[in-house]
Amino acid sequence: MSKEVTMQQMQKQVDDYIGQFKEGYFPPFELLARLTEELGELSREVQNVYGMKKKKPTEAAKSLEEEFGDFLFVLICFANAENINMADALQRVLHKFETRDKDRWTRKEEN
């Protein structure tokens, strides 16, 4: 599963999947709740891998990759439901960082 896909392709793939169902996308507050839930699960995995609080033997083992995937799926659902082009949104944010915040961080020395 290492096929490279664009953000636009990811959004279409999720939209095609959700489009199979009469219910369609959940309402915004439901999507936000689901996104928060997935972030919590991702946070739990990060804590288990890198933090001091390890999982109990009764807790299911999941990978960071799996939790990132779950989070990304719900994030794409939310963007699609709100007709947000995630690639455009990311480009706007990167432009902001490259202009407004260009001198905020210490740059690496060029070789």
N, C-alpha and C positions, 0 to 999 in steps of 0.2 A: 504493500500500500504506500509506496513512496512516489506516486505520480504527483508531479507539481501541478497545482491548480491555482488560478487567480482568485482574488477575493470575489469578483463578479461571478465566477463559476461556482464558488462555494455558496453564495447567496442564492443562485438559481437552483442549485442542487437541493438546498434546504426548502426553497419555495416549491419545487416540484414534489418533494416528499410531503410537505404539509398540505399541498393542493389536492392530495388524494382523499382528504377527509372533509366531511361536511362542516365539522366544527371550525376548521381553519385555524388561524392564529388565536392565541388567548388574548384577552384584553390587556392593556398596558400594565395595570397594577398586578395582575396575575403573572405576567412575564417578568416584572420586576421582582416579585416574590420568588419566582423560580430561579432567576439569575442570582439572587441573594443566597438561595439554598445551595446552588451549585458552587458559588464562591466559598461558602462555608465548608463544603466537602473538599474543595481544592485546598483550602486553608488547613483542614485537618490532615490531609496527606502531606503537605509541606511540613507541618508540625511533627508528624510521625517520622519523616525522612531526616529533617534537619534540626528539629527542636528537641527539647528535653522530654516532652510528653509523648511517649510512645503509645501505640495502640494496645488495647487489652487483647488477650488471646481470642476472645469471643468476637472481636471486631473484624469485619471482612478486609482482606488485603486488596487494595486497589493501587493502580499506578498513577503517578503524576500525569502521564500522558492521557490516560483515560479520563481523569478529572478535568484536564485542560480541554479535552474534546467535548465533554458534557457542557462545560461553561461556554465554549465557543458556539456550540449548537444553539443554546438558548440565547446567547448574544445576537447571533445571526437572525434567529426568529424575531427577536425584538426589533432589530434594524429593519427587517423585511416588513414587519407589521406596521412600522412607522414610515415606510417608503424612504429609508435612509440608505444611500449608497455608501457602504463602509469604506471603499477605496477612496472616494472623494473626502469623506470625513477624516480619514487618516492623513491624507495629503494636506488638508487644512491645518491639522494639528502639527504636523511636521514643519510646515511653513512657519507657524507660530514659534516653534522651538528654534528654528533656524534664523529667525529674525529677532523677535523680542528677547529670547533667552540665549542668544548666540554667545554671550560672554559670561553666562552664569556659572559654567563649570570649567574646571582646569583642563585645557586641551593637552593631549599627548604630544610629546616631542616628535617631530617628523624626522625620519632617518635619512 
